[in-house]
Amino acid sequence: MDFIGNLNLNEKNCYQVCYSSQLYGTFFSVFAKFDCVKNGKDYTLNKIEFKVINYKGILDIGIVNVSGFAPGTKNHTIKLEVKAMGGNQDITFNCAGQIVKENDWLIIERTLLPIHNNTDPIRNNVFDDEFFYREGLHNGNYDQRQPAPNSAVGAKMDMEFFGGSICPRSTNYIL
């Protein structure tokens, strides 16, 4: 079953939801407001204003970077980097001259940046459980989440579900 959202690029005054997920126990949504000019069935984009709203959870998720667009395709991918305990609640993506058409797809591909540094999975007393696994007592050494062997049951947690890979993208139909 496919799940999609719709984006109305004729709407100039409102933010439209383009991505939602849950990370670190925080449910959040990313909204977009489009500044564009319509010419027939084509839209020439100038910029997209993104806004994050954190609904539930103890850590705020913010946007660190926005990039993307693959010219000349029906599928337009925007790469969105997010981070807990960092980033911005508002960010503007300058995409001047990018052309999208009615019935194209806007795909948001989200990447989660870790809150930890390379040597310690704990930052400001928060354990980075999207990237590390722990169970029971620890001696300061935590296992980094890695793919489990196909035949192993109860081995390290499967990367399919961790490292920020839950809900890594959304697909939106351009109206």
N, C-alpha and C positions, 0 to 999 in steps of 0.2 A: 504494500500500500504506500502511495506517495503522499507526502504532506508538503504543501506549499503555502506561501503567503502571497499577497498581492500588493504591489506598489503603484500608486496613482501619481505619475509624474506631473500631471496637471495641477495637483494640490501644492500650492506654493507656501501656504501659511502654517501648516501643521506638520508635526513630526509623526512619522509612520514607523511602526515597529518593523524591524528587518531581521532581528536575531534575538533569541532568548536562550538561556541556559542556567545551569546551576554548577558552581564551583566553590570549593571550600565550604559547602553548606549554605552558600548565599545564592538566592534566586535573583537574577538580574535580566534586564532587557536592554537592547540597543535600539535606539530610534534614529531615523534619518529624515532630514528635511532637504529637498532637492531644489537647487537654483539652476534652472535650465530654460531653454527656448525651444518651442515646438515648431516644426516645419513639416507639415503633412503627417506622416507616421513616424518621423524621426524626431528625437530630442537631442539637442546639443547641450551637454552638461557644462556648467561653469564650476560649481562646487557642490559638495554634499556636507551638511553639518550633521555630525553624529553626537548623540547624547546618551549617556548610560544612566539608567535608574536602577538602584539596588533596592529590592523589595523586602527581602527577608534574609537574615543571617547576620553574623557578627563582623565579617570582613567586607569592606567595600571593594568592588571590582572597578578598575579604571582602564581607559584606553591609552596605550602607550604609543601606538603607531598605526597608520592606515596607509595602504599602498595597493596597487593592482591595476586592473583592467587589462584585458587582452584584446587589442584592436582587431576589428574585422571578424569577430565571431558572434554567434547568437547568444552564447553564454559569456557573461561579463563577471569576472571574479574580483572581489575586493578582499584583500587580506587585512584582517583586523587582529592586532596584537593586544592582549589584555593582561592585566596583572592585579593581583590582590595587594592591598596596602601600597598602592602606587598608581601611577597613570593619571589621566584626566577624566573628569566627568563629561566634558565637552571637547570636541576636536573637529576641525574643519579639514576636509580632504579636497585639495585643489585638483580638479580633473578637467580643466578648461579645454574645450574642443573635443572631448570624448563624445562620440555619437552612439546612442542606443535607440532601438526601435520598439514600437509597440510589439508585444508578443515575444520580446527577448526575455532572457532570464538574468537576474542579478543574484549571484551566489556570494554569500558572505562566508569566508573561510577564516575561522577563529583559531589563533594560536595562543596558548597560555604560557606566559613567562613565569619562571619560578620566583618565589619570594625569598628563597634561601640563597646563600652564597655557596660556592663550590665545596667548602670544607665543613659546613655545619647546616643541617636541615632545619634548624630552629632560628627564627628571626623575631626579635621583640616578643619572646616567649610564645610564639606561634609555631607549631610543628607543620612543616610543608607536606601535608598528607596527600597532595595531588601528585607528588614526585617521589616520596619515600614511604616505605612500609615499616611499621614496627609492631611488635607483639611482645607483651610481657616486659620483663626487666631488660634494660639496655646497658651497654658498657660504653656508650658514646658512638658506637658504630651502627649505623642504620643501613638496611638494604635499600638500594635504589630500585624503584619499581621497574621490572623488566618483563618481557614476554615469557609466559610459562611454556615449558616444553609441551607439545601437543599431547603426549602420552602421560604426562605427569598430572596427578590430581593432588591438590594441596601444596603445590610448589609455590614459588613467588607469584604474586598477583599478576594477572594477564594485563599487558600494556593496553589492550583494546579498551579497557575500562579506566585507565589511569593516565597520569601525565597530561591531564587536561584534554583527553580525547573523547570524553562524553560530549555529545552534541557539538562536534567541531565545525558544522556548517549548517547554513540555512539556504533554502532556494525560494526565490521570490519572482513572481510573474509580473512583468511590466505592463501596466494598462495604459 
